[in-house]
Amino acid sequence: MNFLRGVMGGPSAGPQPSGAETIQKLCDRVASSTLLDDRRDAVRALKSLSKKYRLEVGIQAMEHLIRVLQTDRSDSEIIGYALDTLYNVISNDLEEEEQEENLPKQVDDLGSQFTEIFIKQQENVTLLLTLVEEFDFHVRWPGVKLLTSLLKQQGPQVQQIILVSPMGVSRLMDLLADSREVIRNDGVLLLQQLTKSNAAIQKIVAFENAFERLLDIITEEGNSDGGIVVEDCLLLLQNLLKNNNSNQNFFKEGSYIQRMKPWFEVGDDNCGWSAQKVTNLHLMLQLVRVLVSPTNPPGATSSCQKAMFHCGLLQQLCTILMATGVPADILTETINTVSEVIRGCQMNQDYFASVNAPSNPPRPAIVVLLMSMVNERQPFVLRCAVLYCFQCFLYKNQKGQGEIVSTLLPSTIDATGNSVSAGQLLCGGLFSTDSLSNWCAAVALAHALQENATLKEQLLRVQLATSIGNPPVSLLQQCTNILSQGDKIDRRGSKVQTRVGLLMLLCTWLSNCSIAVTHFLHNPANIPFLTGQIAENLGEEEQLVQGLCALLLGISIYYNDNSLENHRKEKLKQLIEKRIGRENFIEKLGFISKHELYSRAAQKPQPSFSSPDHMMFDHEFTKLVKELEGVISKAIYKSSEEDKKEEEVKKTLEQHDNIVTHYKKVIREQDQELEELKQRINTLTSQNEQLQATVTQQVSQIQQHKDQYNLLKVQLGKDTQHHNSHSDTFQMNGIQVEEVSKLREELEEWKNKHELLQGQLREKDSVIEKLKSAPLEMGTTEQPSETSRSGGLEHSNELQKELEMLRSQIQLQSAEISKLQIENQKLQVMNTTADPALGDSGARAANNSELEGRLEQEIKELKSEVKALSEEKESLKQHLDSSSSTVAVLQDEKSKLQQEVAESKKEQDDLLVLLADQDQKLSALKIKLKDLGLPVEDEDDIESGDQGDEDEDGDEEEQD
């Protein structure tokens, strides 16, 4: 610290050292001191001296400072001091109080020289990129400022070093994501310098998501209401997009155009805009123009124009165009922007034609703009912008050209005079006393005729009323009249400007239109005027008029169809040879392309002139001059025979062109038909795919139903009682056929059973008849045997059992018949509600119709069979009733027989008892007889027994 006090002006007894000596001592201290604090203090001292002693510090300390950056990276404070010192040495941004009038050039050279020394070793720039990655504010911010200064001094060299450095550009892109606004804003300035005139770096920055980050910053800062940060971001966006087709396409494909719409939202009160807002909005409009510039590839420009229409950006710009209170420079730039957004884009041009100004009554925006163009009190730049807008509206827009020309034709002019049309404004400007209005109106009308032969012919019908009492004259005649008057009319502005504008209009009108040439030559004063103008030796200003007159005369020769005998091609050439001379004519014709203003106008479509006096040529007219200059020169030197040959060639070419046009029309029609057929094919393909998907779905459903049917079939085989509960699931035609076949088989079985039962009934009927006849037989027989009665009883029991079985079978049969009827009804319902989706395809529709016919026939047969069965059921019921009554009679007879049998059994039992008593008595009598000694014989016993039996039977009968 004592050392620093000495060198920094502390109390000392000796003489004070000079600045160079102090700097040398500090440099030695930085190089030799082993303590970090000493080196840090020395670098701090160098930083304080670097602004005043810039040259000395740069020469003596740069090497030591670079070494500090390499060796002391661990201490952020000394690194920050070193970077600040280098920035002060290299940067030319000196404070105003230190600048002198004679120093700026020396300062620029000094900064450039120190930058060259620093970047001589590429490792220094790489080291600086590494330090910029540090998050420490005291390191990162000075590093960003130093790198920005290097790029300002030696941009291309530093760009190349960063480009070849690994991840060099990507490291710098991280600055935009820094949360500290100071570093972020300086990072934007750094990227501005980095992307200047280097397409490779511009692409890398764009693909590092620069568009997204920059648009986010603009939105955060308040769009056009933001501060200078928005301006810096817009300048960086211009660097990335201008003349870089790849980035422009990336910007459009990334849908970033849509994010530009909020920039141009303005309120009703547009007064009191700040200077920063005007600057921001001006840069935003320029950014839009970069995307749709005529110098871009046509395809890229067209896609951006369409995107701007679809996202509403064009509509927003037209709102600003018609708004009130907008500053003049913003309004001018908006007109230029709208011009390039609609240029050559039919959709945008049609929209612009429909825009109306908020006036009462509403007027088309085109009419309002033309009123400003022909108003000499409007600013010059605004009038140029309106002319450019009108030119862009008509560029490749035959529909718009026809609408403008139609406002001049007699049939469409508003007789009431309540509204002013575009054609009336152009005619008013064409014949006003303001030369600038004359020129603008002439050029605007020429653009309405550009490459449109039909409108050139229609414009010949326009008639103008010059004064009261005089007959109207044609527009072509009035133009030539004004042209011939020259300087006789007192005009405000350039004397040559009006004639140049009229000559450009006439040249455009007559080119490639033989009828217009004939009308022009029909006026006998036109050719002498042109030859007189060309033959005179006038001043330098008039040379341009002479060249245009030569061009108009050459067009009258080249496009002459020889319909006028006095103005045939050959006669006009002879007139040029006599009055002017061929060489002189060609020389005067060359005055046009050699003029300086011609070269300026040929560079770009926008009419940009430093002053009204320089407004002489139109960009489209320069193309016409380039096209016709050579052919007119050749036509002047051609002989009559060559002209005849050329006429023949022209006729052949015209025929060829007609044929080509015809075939083009045919091809166009075929293309349209092909497009229609392709659309139909696409539609049919999509329908086919849908139908195939439907068929696939139906097939899967059919398979699923088949599986369900097979499962239910197995279940029905196990348990037939669940048949009705699952019958509703069979909905497809194939399943209905199987059900019908199954039902038919069951019907056949029941028919057989029915026949069998009928046979059994017949047998039972015969048995019943026999039973009925049985009582009669029993009545005739007085004493039936016991065995016959018991047999009849058993037969009656068997008959009763069979009747019960027959009754149960009939009941079962009636239940089955009712089930069959229910199933038949369900099948009919399913047949009517079958899935209609299967009828979409042709083959399935035919099969379904055939199956439906078969099903209907079978269902009819089943109905008839069911009807027959029901009739048979009724007859069976009747038979059953009759058999039931017979059974009741039999039961009564059976009960009577049972009573008789019971009585006979009782009598039999009594007889048996009596017989047992008689046997006992007989045996007792025999024993007594034997005891008495009487003989007893067996035969007698037997006979007596037999006789006793007969006697007993006789007694029983008497008792009965």
Summary of the structure (lengths in Angstrom):
residues: 960
radius of gyration: 61.8
end to end distance: 175.6
largest distance: 215.0
contacts: 2875
relative contact order: 0.03
helix: 79%
strand: 1%
